[in-house]
Amino acid sequence: MKRLAISAGCALALAAHAAEPAVPAAPLPEVGASVLRVLGGLVFVLALFLGGVWLLRNWQRVVVQRGRVPKLNVLEVKSLGNRNALYVIGYEQQRLLLASSATGVTLVSHLPNAEAGEAPAPAPPSFAEALQQVLSRRSP
């Protein structure tokens, strides 16, 4: 009984398929255009990815304004041995003595404020400026 129902269903499906007019197959697109489209999409996605990675790594260069002296500076560092160090940190006119160890960072004390006439430590030159200085010293 099951065989009869299955064979009848197959016969009906074949008859319906035979009754439909045959539609000619659409011509395939040219291979060269397809390859160029795929490669163009690949280049676009890779450029977008690499641009995002660069922006993620260098966002500070984009956001930070050039020419401003940073408010937070490491004025002095003294290593005390295995993963221990003392830092003198300056923020605007305040100075702090911090201790760094394997367990964390601790405020040791507040140091006297820097005098108004005392200029803060100049910002270290950027890599481009340092490279220009080295190259200018080497050229005769």
C-alpha positions in Angstrom: 0.0 0.0 0.0 2.8 2.4 0.8 4.5 1.5 -2.4 1.5 2.3 -4.4 1.1 5.7 -2.7 4.8 6.6 -3.2 4.7 5.6 -6.9 1.5 7.6 -7.4 3.1 10.6 -5.9 6.2 10.3 -8.1 4.0 9.9 -11.2 2.1 13.0 -10.3 5.3 15.0 -9.8 6.7 13.8 -13.1 3.5 14.7 -14.9 3.5 18.2 -13.4 7.1 18.7 -14.3 6.6 17.5 -17.9 3.6 19.9 -18.3 5.7 23.0 -17.5 7.3 24.6 -20.6 11.1 24.4 -20.6 12.7 27.7 -19.7 16.0 28.3 -21.4 18.9 28.6 -19.0 20.1 32.2 -18.5 23.6 32.8 -19.9 26.4 32.7 -17.3 28.2 36.0 -16.6 31.6 36.4 -17.9 34.4 34.9 -15.8 36.7 37.9 -16.0 34.1 40.3 -14.7 33.2 38.0 -11.8 36.8 37.5 -10.8 37.4 41.3 -10.8 34.3 41.8 -8.7 35.4 39.2 -6.2 39.0 40.6 -6.0 37.7 44.2 -5.7 35.4 43.1 -2.8 38.3 41.3 -1.1 40.6 44.4 -1.4 37.9 46.6 0.0 37.3 44.3 3.0 41.0 44.0 3.7 41.5 47.7 3.5 38.6 48.3 5.8 39.9 45.8 8.3 43.5 47.1 8.2 42.2 50.7 8.5 40.2 49.7 11.6 43.2 48.0 13.1 45.4 51.1 12.5 42.8 53.4 14.0 42.4 51.1 17.0 46.1 51.1 17.7 46.7 54.8 16.9 43.5 56.5 18.2 45.5 58.7 20.5 47.3 60.3 17.6 44.0 61.1 16.1 42.4 62.4 19.3 45.3 64.2 21.1 46.0 67.7 20.0 49.5 68.4 18.9 51.6 71.0 20.8 49.9 70.6 24.2 52.1 69.7 27.1 50.7 66.7 28.9 49.3 67.3 32.4 50.5 63.9 33.8 54.2 63.2 33.7 56.6 60.7 35.1 59.2 63.0 36.5 61.6 60.4 37.9 61.9 56.6 38.3 64.1 54.6 40.6 64.3 50.8 40.3 64.6 49.0 43.6 65.2 45.5 42.3 62.9 42.6 41.4 59.7 44.2 40.1 59.9 47.1 42.7 60.3 50.8 41.8 59.6 54.3 43.1 58.0 56.9 40.8 57.8 60.7 41.2 54.6 61.6 39.2 53.6 65.2 38.4 50.1 66.3 37.6 49.8 70.0 36.9 51.5 71.5 40.0 51.1 68.4 42.3 53.8 65.9 42.8 53.3 62.4 44.2 55.6 59.6 45.3 54.3 56.2 44.2 55.7 52.7 45.0 55.2 49.9 42.5 55.6 46.2 43.5 54.3 42.8 42.3 51.2 43.3 44.4 50.2 46.7 43.0 50.8 50.5 43.2 50.8 52.4 46.5 50.8 56.1 47.2 53.8 56.7 49.5 53.4 60.4 50.1 52.4 63.8 48.6 55.5 65.8 47.8 55.6 69.6 48.0 53.9 71.3 45.0 56.1 72.5 42.2 56.7 76.2 42.3 54.8 78.4 39.8 58.1 79.6 38.1 59.3 76.0 37.9 58.6 74.7 34.4 57.3 71.2 34.1 59.6 68.7 32.4 59.4 69.1 28.6 57.5 66.4 26.8 59.7 63.9 25.1 60.0 64.4 21.4 57.8 62.2 19.1 59.3 59.4 17.1 59.3 61.5 14.0 61.1 64.4 15.6 63.7 62.1 17.2 64.3 60.4 13.8 64.7 63.8 12.1 67.3 64.8 14.8 69.3 61.6 14.3 69.2 62.0 10.5 70.2 65.6 10.6 73.2 64.7 12.7 74.3 62.0 10.3 74.0 64.1 7.1 77.2 66.0 6.3 
